[in-house]
Amino acid sequence: MHVGSLVFAQLMDLLPLHVFHRCVQRYKGNRNVKSFSCLDQFLVMAFAQLTFRESLRDIEACLSAVPNKLYHMGIRSPVSRSTLADANETRDWRIFADFAQALIGTARRLYRNEDFGLQLNETVYALDATTIDLCLALFPWAKFRQYKGAVKLHTLLDLRGNIPSFIYITDGKVHDINVLDVLIPEPGSFYVMDRGYLDFARLYALTQDQAYFVVRSKENLRFRRLYSHPIDKSTGLRCDQTIVVTGPLTSQLYPEKLRRVGYVDATTQKRFSFLSNNFVLPALTITQLYKCRWQVELFFKWIKQHLRIKAF
């Protein structure tokens, strides 16, 4: 006979549930709730994700098979599909968003001194977005195409520990660059982005906020070279230049100097061109920062493989 705590209960004991209760009180999540509290809802959905449940009916069938163990899992109310569906639809999502931010803050403190491959004291973020396909019949609010629904997951990933520090969910039609309008830059930090984020007005706003960026340049960029710095071509570098953009509009949107670094990948022979507002780091470090951006792609891959985000 098993007399110890259930594995699920041991996992939940690691969470600061007192913080969760504060989030519930902040948004009055349990107001007019007679049974199936916000904590019950959170525990049930956490169980569903950890055990790869496919639907609300699957959750109900699984938990109903062991009713005598629900109390030991921390769940104080019977679980039914209709009750769970109603809770997911009507409860304030900010309760769980605030709790997630609290957990992210705890995790980031644990990894603040972790080495991510580069000797930098500054915080380095990778910014990117991915589209998650959804069934339009089940999610009519997720407008994307005529017969297809989707949401876009905008993620700012802290490369120390690969922990998302900022997640912004929009419908699939919103362009990636718009997330820079709601992002609050952290002075002194680096933001590494793909060329989909090449918008000089928004990049200049990052510069004014004393944040650094590394972004891949486009081939049709119009610029004037002011100075070329010496480089070691054996490392793959092709140029390290100080430039100003000369386009009729871009020169007004970004009136200050920029740094342009050219690089050729030794394996694929593919040429890359990067823009940055940091003139202190070695040119090779700029290219290595962009290479670290791949961690956010791996994060998206993990999300789509492990979280049951399409079924709920």
Secondary structure, DSSP 8 states (H G I E B T S, - for coil): ---S--HHHHHHHTS-HHHHHHHHHHTTTTTT--SS-HHHHHHHHHHHHHTT--SHHHHHHHHHT-GGGHHHHT--S---HHHHHHHHHHS-HHHHHHHHHHHHHHHHHHTTT---SS--SS-EEEEEEEEEEE-TTT-TT-EEETTEEEEEEEEEEETTTTEEEEEEEEETTS-GGGGGGT----TT-EEEE-GGG--HHHHHHHHHTT-EEEEE--TT--EEEEEE----GGGTEEEEEEEEE-STTHHHH--S-EEEEEEE-TTT--EEEEEES--SS-HHHHHHHHHHTHHHHHHHHHHHHH---S--
